[in-house]
Amino acid sequence: MENSIPEMHIFLNNNKWAEMIQNAQVNTLVKKEKYSTEASMKFIDKNIEETYEIKFSLMGNYTRLLSKPGYNIFIKGTNKTLHGTKNFNLKSDATDPTMLRSKLTADILEKSGLITIEVGYSELYINENYMGFWVVSDVIDEYWIKRKFKNINNVETLYKCENSYHIRFEDESAKNGCINSNSNYINNKIPLNFYLNDKLYYKNFVDQVNLANTREDLEKIMDVDNFIKYMAWEWLVGSYDHFLGYYGHNYFWYQQPNKKWIYIPFDFGEIKKLISPYIIKDRKFNAGKINKIALFDFKYNYENFVKNTEYVFFKDNKNHIKSYGIKDWIRKRYNSAAAYYGINTNSISNDERHKLIEPRPKKKFISYETKITSSRCRRKRNICYMKFKNSLPIYNPNDKYFDENIPYLGINQYNKEIN
């Protein structure tokens, strides 16, 4: 799905589809049973067709409040996968005018040497009715772990931290906010146990983190470099839905076979050119909006997509969503971090550009926030375009800069060590 946009054609009984639509009529966060049904899928990519038997479900939680809710697809059959993927989600990413943020995030994490879900795109048809353009992403589960690791037969220590808010270690809320993702171990709520040095008794992972006094203490039980780099990523992108964010959830802890725990978050140019015609089609027909009583109905158009991929910030007054221009946000956030940590952003030398300045300069604080000087609102769509003071100058990329160095951290480091 990197260089083309495939099609997914789902076929299911008309009565079952009607039941699913009825089940999708949600406008509150009241817990509702997940609706699933048997179906078949035809996957078409570059004129090559493949067929699968699937379990087709509505996604849960926040996406149920959208007029265009998401779906989950599980490929049935032992050893049957869609190009290596057993379980994946189709998400409308309705809050993102660009539908680029999830894809860019996954690509940045991968380039940084961190383990991440794969993200792509697809058009969706249900019983041959066009349902729009969708973001496709992996589901982190036992099948995903087995694919990412080698020689793993049983996944017992993958814990999902999702349904609670503000899941923290210091107040021990992590003990109850995360559950085992393997249905065979669903009652094994944290303690996240591990056997230390093959001699000592089992210890609670959360307690061990809280008892640690030094980095060396933490390195005995978790991959610290892996965790720190994820935290840097969360700060740079302004994530509100993960460990550092306001909601403090949507991540996993997994104990690798080497007994070290790792952190795995989820739910997050040429790509823009590739998806543009599909964005036009999707927003022209408002396809896939089956929830007619939705709490949130986003009405972004193609103009919003184009402007928000650049430097234009706007807010949706009806749904209370703010969207910084992607390039504006990334550049200001990076410039702020570079000034504070002394990172060279001006050199044309590959050996110096984006590297630490030596000798080390004094730390400088440059705010990435700027004052809004004017706004222009469109009442029909309840969207306001905002203008900032001190706009950034035009950025001209250095075409000669090239750095393919990828560090090995987390799962990548583990796999490197066992090879």
VOGU-3710 file (C-alpha; in Angstrom, 3 decimals, decimal comma):
1> mensipemhi> 0,000/0,000/0,000  3,053/2,286/-0,218  2,905/3,276/-3,886  -0,693/2,511/-4,819  -4,200/2,731/-3,398  -5,909/-0,683/-3,296  -9,615/-1,438/-3,080  -11,322/-3,580/-0,451  -14,700/-5,010/-1,436  -16,638/-6,449/1,513
11> flnnnkwaem> -19,577/-8,773/0,872  -22,040/-9,714/3,617  -25,688/-10,606/4,043  -27,906/-7,530/3,488  -29,752/-8,133/6,764  -26,443/-8,315/8,643  -25,312/-5,061/7,033  -28,597/-3,427/8,066  -28,011/-4,670/11,635  -24,495/-3,235/11,609
21> iqnaqvntlv> -25,779/0,157/10,436  -28,405/0,102/13,188  -25,747/-0,803/15,748  -23,645/2,134/14,519  -26,263/4,701/15,587  -24,412/6,066/18,628  -24,091/9,566/20,091  -22,743/8,909/23,614  -19,757/7,087/25,068  -21,994/4,555/26,790
31> kkekysteas> -20,333/1,164/26,358  -21,962/-0,758/23,536  -21,304/-4,361/22,566  -18,985/-4,673/19,598  -20,904/-5,787/16,505  -19,238/-8,484/14,384  -20,342/-10,671/11,510  -18,944/-13,120/8,984  -18,123/-11,722/5,545  -15,892/-12,170/2,525
41> mkfidkniee> -13,423/-9,676/1,089  -12,000/-9,120/-2,368  -8,707/-7,213/-2,243  -7,654/-5,508/-5,485  -4,234/-3,906/-5,902  -2,660/-3,087/-9,263  -5,335/-5,186/-11,030  -4,469/-8,279/-8,970  -7,432/-9,758/-7,068  -7,265/-11,815/-3,874
51> tyeikfslmg> -10,181/-13,222/-1,863  -10,452/-13,813/1,884  -12,968/-14,975/4,457  -13,095/-12,407/7,247  -14,629/-11,369/10,532  -16,011/-7,859/9,947  -16,639/-5,601/12,951  -17,393/-2,051/13,968  -14,532/-0,420/15,856  -15,220/0,717/19,403
61> nytrllskpg> -14,739/3,662/21,747  -14,412/7,184/20,322  -14,788/6,193/16,658  -18,359/5,053/17,368  -19,283/8,722/17,945  -18,290/9,711/14,407  -20,687/9,944/11,490  -18,126/7,799/9,639  -17,205/5,094/12,182  -14,316/2,702/11,703
71> ynifikgtnk> -14,177/-1,034/11,014  -11,991/-3,956/12,038  -11,097/-6,819/9,710  -9,729/-10,159/10,918  -8,503/-12,614/8,286  -9,895/-16,071/9,013  -8,055/-19,325/8,463  -4,905/-20,811/9,955  -1,817/-19,151/8,465  -4,013/-16,923/6,263
81> tlhgtknfnl> -3,006/-13,244/6,182  -3,300/-10,184/3,962  0,331/-9,849/2,906  1,495/-10,756/6,414  -1,219/-8,895/8,320  -3,835/-10,889/10,212  -5,831/-8,135/11,910  -6,229/-4,482/10,877  -8,432/-1,422/11,236  -10,069/0,863/8,690
91> ksdatdptml> -10,270/4,362/10,164  -11,840/7,486/8,710  -9,381/9,724/10,630  -12,244/12,208/10,526  -10,609/14,672/12,926  -7,598/15,090/10,614  -8,356/17,315/7,588  -5,300/15,908/5,802  -5,560/12,171/6,589  -1,748/12,320/6,613
101> rskltadile> -0,882/12,484/10,303  -1,176/8,748/11,064  0,892/7,822/8,018  3,592/10,434/8,669  3,821/9,393/12,314  4,318/5,721/11,444  6,939/6,566/8,815  8,859/8,858/11,205  8,914/6,210/13,929  10,117/3,566/11,496
111> ksglitievg> 12,844/5,876/10,182  13,908/6,499/13,784  14,494/2,800/14,329  11,439/2,343/16,545  8,895/-0,400/16,196  5,549/0,802/14,902  2,352/-0,274/13,242  2,208/-0,086/9,456  -0,169/2,518/8,046  -1,532/2,779/4,518
121> yselyineny> -4,707/3,637/2,608  -7,539/1,900/0,797  -10,873/2,574/-0,830  -13,756/0,605/0,659  -16,860/-0,867/-0,967  -19,545/-2,738/0,977  -21,857/-4,864/-1,166  -20,467/-2,815/-4,076  -21,563/0,517/-2,582  -18,743/3,081/-2,374
131> mgfwvvsdvi> -17,934/3,782/1,301  -15,079/6,215/0,876  -11,333/6,528/1,425  -9,810/5,031/4,584  -6,627/4,884/6,640  -5,547/1,259/7,126  -3,482/0,366/10,194  -2,242/-2,749/11,966  -3,829/-4,004/15,156  -1,236/-4,795/17,824
141> deywikrkfk> -2,054/-8,273/19,100  -0,447/-11,691/19,476  -0,326/-12,144/15,683  1,457/-8,802/15,261  4,004/-9,658/17,963  4,733/-13,021/16,341  5,274/-11,265/13,003  7,618/-8,647/14,453  9,577/-11,085/16,614  11,190/-14,313/15,570
151> ninnvetlyk> 10,732/-17,714/17,176  7,769/-16,635/19,337  5,214/-19,389/19,900  3,080/-17,956/22,683  2,468/-14,298/23,534  1,749/-14,061/27,255  3,061/-10,627/28,229  1,466/-8,048/25,912  -0,558/-5,521/27,926  -2,881/-2,949/26,382
161> censyhirfe> -3,403/0,383/28,153  -6,442/1,895/26,470  -9,802/2,153/28,203  -8,711/4,203/31,220  -7,467/7,812/31,158  -4,282/9,169/32,773  -2,650/5,751/33,177  0,409/6,473/35,303  3,132/4,608/37,172  3,608/7,044/40,051
171> desakngcin> 0,034/6,662/41,319  -0,033/2,946/40,386  -3,056/3,419/38,103  -1,115/1,364/35,536  -1,859/-1,712/37,639  -5,547/-1,526/36,794  -5,479/0,484/33,565  -3,820/-2,173/31,421  -4,967/-5,706/30,615  -3,414/-8,698/28,905
181> snsnyinnki> -4,165/-8,644/25,165  -4,089/-12,410/24,799  -7,618/-13,700/25,383  -6,153/-16,820/26,978  -4,596/-14,629/29,668  -7,286/-11,941/29,915  -7,620/-12,398/33,673  -3,910/-11,838/34,181  -4,249/-8,111/34,810  -1,023/-6,430/35,777
191> plnfylndkl> 1,103/-7,427/37,807  3,385/-7,448/34,809  5,594/-10,191/36,199  9,099/-11,050/35,172  11,755/-13,385/36,514  14,871/-11,446/37,438  18,226/-13,128/36,745  16,397/-16,490/36,597  16,838/-16,757/40,378  14,799/-14,100/42,136
201> yyknfvdqvn> 11,047/-14,168/42,745  8,548/-12,594/40,415  8,270/-8,821/40,752  5,616/-6,411/39,766  6,757/-4,294/36,828  4,984/-1,157/37,997  6,461/-1,479/41,491  9,919/-2,038/40,045  9,673/1,150/37,986  8,566/3,131/41,033
211> lantredlek> 11,339/1,651/43,187  14,056/2,448/40,638  16,499/5,159/41,730  18,819/5,198/38,731  18,774/4,584/35,017  20,744/1,415/35,686  17,876/0,150/37,849  15,431/0,703/35,001  17,709/-0,867/32,415  17,460/-4,167/34,282
221> imdvdnfiky> 13,747/-4,372/33,518  13,041/-2,249/30,422  14,591/-0,885/27,230  15,273/2,671/28,389  16,646/4,009/25,091  13,546/2,742/23,321  11,282/4,491/25,845  13,164/7,813/25,808  13,047/8,031/22,037  9,289/7,431/22,051
231> mawewlvgsy> 8,881/10,213/24,614  10,877/12,577/22,377  8,580/11,660/19,493  5,450/12,245/21,607  6,689/15,708/22,587  7,693/16,697/19,051  4,366/15,746/17,489  2,330/17,065/20,419  0,596/13,743/21,065  -2,327/14,116/23,478
241> dhflgyyghn> -3,426/10,490/23,355  -0,352/8,603/24,577  1,956/8,369/27,603  2,842/12,075/27,915  -0,479/13,393/26,677  -3,620/14,601/28,399  -5,405/11,276/27,988  -2,354/9,174/28,859  -3,426/5,948/27,161  -3,377/4,121/23,786
251> yfwyqqpnkk> -0,142/2,216/24,213  1,169/-1,263/24,994  3,820/-2,702/27,273  5,422/-5,909/26,033  7,988/-8,063/27,815  10,406/-9,354/25,219  11,913/-12,840/25,431  15,060/-11,181/26,832  12,873/-10,184/29,840  13,025/-6,451/29,062
261> wiyipfdfge> 9,814/-4,476/28,698  9,298/-2,135/25,753  6,776/0,619/25,119  4,665/0,520/21,914  2,173/3,342/21,144  -0,719/2,923/18,713  -3,592/4,808/17,139  -1,556/7,594/15,434  5,072/15,173/-0,433  4,598/11,967/-2,517
271> ikklispyii> 1,987/10,686/-0,140  -0,004/13,891/-0,605  0,197/13,546/-4,375  -0,799/9,872/-4,171  -3,917/10,349/-2,033  -5,169/13,693/-3,423  -7,591/12,264/-6,039  -9,046/9,901/-3,436  -9,546/12,760/-0,971  -11,447/14,668/-3,688
281> kdrkfnagki> -13,702/11,679/-4,372  -14,265/10,855/-0,699  -15,270/14,389/0,271  -17,364/14,969/-2,809  -19,692/12,089/-1,926  -19,386/12,174/1,906  -19,244/8,394/1,650  -19,384/6,006/4,587  -21,305/8,250/6,998  -23,659/5,580/8,317
291> nkialfdfky> -24,099/7,017/11,838  -26,982/9,462/11,352  -27,111/10,550/15,023  -23,353/10,979/15,422  -22,007/13,317/18,063  -19,291/14,428/15,628  -19,786/15,072/11,913  -16,713/16,597/10,277  -17,271/18,408/6,983  -13,766/18,989/5,702
301> nyenfvknte> -13,405/19,536/1,974  -10,500/19,266/-0,438  -9,471/22,887/0,140  -9,111/22,129/3,858  -6,915/19,147/2,983  -4,607/21,205/0,757  -4,233/24,143/3,154  -3,764/22,050/6,307  -0,972/19,982/4,750  0,951/23,261/4,457
311> yvffkdnknh> 0,963/26,149/6,965  -2,703/27,029/7,463  -4,140/26,532/10,947  -7,871/26,327/11,421  -10,382/25,212/13,991  -13,711/23,468/13,700  -16,016/25,472/15,961  -18,800/22,900/15,962  -16,673/19,884/16,878  -14,091/21,856/18,914
321> iksygikdwi> -11,094/20,527/16,971  -7,950/22,583/16,268  -5,691/21,618/13,360  -2,252/23,179/13,005  -0,815/23,248/9,508  1,390/20,153/9,355  4,501/21,902/8,024  4,035/24,840/10,386  3,745/22,571/13,434  6,698/20,327/12,538
331> rkrynsaaay> 9,065/23,198/11,757  8,227/25,276/14,833  8,380/22,292/17,153  11,710/21,142/15,708  13,196/24,659/15,747  12,271/24,969/19,420  13,917/21,637/20,286  16,993/22,389/18,148  17,565/25,750/19,859  17,205/24,243/23,331
341> ygintnsisn> 19,416/21,194/22,760  21,955/22,847/20,453  21,226/21,025/17,189  22,724/22,353/13,960  19,948/23,238/11,500  21,915/25,472/9,101  24,944/23,540/7,882  24,882/22,048/4,383  27,287/19,317/5,497  25,712/15,914/6,110
351> derhkliepr> 28,209/15,404/8,928  26,980/18,508/10,769  23,358/19,140/9,758  20,823/17,923/12,336  23,716/16,894/14,615  24,696/18,283/18,038  26,774/21,476/17,919  30,282/21,178/19,396  31,417/22,796/21,613  28,016/22,701/23,274
361> pkkkfisyet> 26,195/26,080/23,230  24,005/27,499/25,979  20,407/26,332/25,950  17,932/28,740/24,345  14,183/28,627/24,680  12,192/29,484/21,559  8,458/29,107/21,911  6,702/27,156/19,175  3,514/29,028/20,050  2,597/32,288/18,279
371> kitssrcrrk> -0,239/34,744/18,612  -3,191/34,587/16,246  -3,492/37,919/14,448  -6,635/37,339/12,390  -9,240/34,744/11,511  -11,674/34,128/8,682  -14,671/31,894/9,383  -16,948/30,000/7,038  -20,279/29,595/8,737  -21,564/26,857/6,457
381> rnicymkfkn> -18,833/24,483/7,605  -18,157/26,124/11,001  -14,449/26,320/10,136  -12,193/29,309/10,863  -8,863/29,909/9,124  -6,321/31,452/11,500  -3,301/33,639/10,701  -0,225/33,791/12,954  2,134/36,562/13,888  5,720/36,070/12,648
391> slpiynpndk> 4,993/33,513/9,948  7,816/31,146/9,090  9,932/31,897/6,013  9,648/29,574/3,035  11,565/26,361/3,644  13,823/25,167/0,853  14,929/21,563/1,472  18,565/20,717/0,853  18,348/18,161/-1,957  21,933/17,075/-1,255
401> yfdenipylg> 21,196/16,080/2,346  20,949/12,315/2,686  21,093/10,179/5,812  19,978/6,551/5,708  21,373/5,709/9,148  18,688/3,920/11,166  19,420/3,145/14,836  18,422/-0,180/16,330  16,158/0,193/19,350  13,495/-1,845/21,096
411> inqynkein> 12,300/-4,806/19,056  14,724/-3,904/16,278  17,596/-4,114/18,773  16,337/-7,440/20,115  16,023/-8,952/16,634  19,504/-7,710/15,745  20,975/-9,358/18,844  19,436/-12,788/18,178  20,524/-12,910/14,519
//
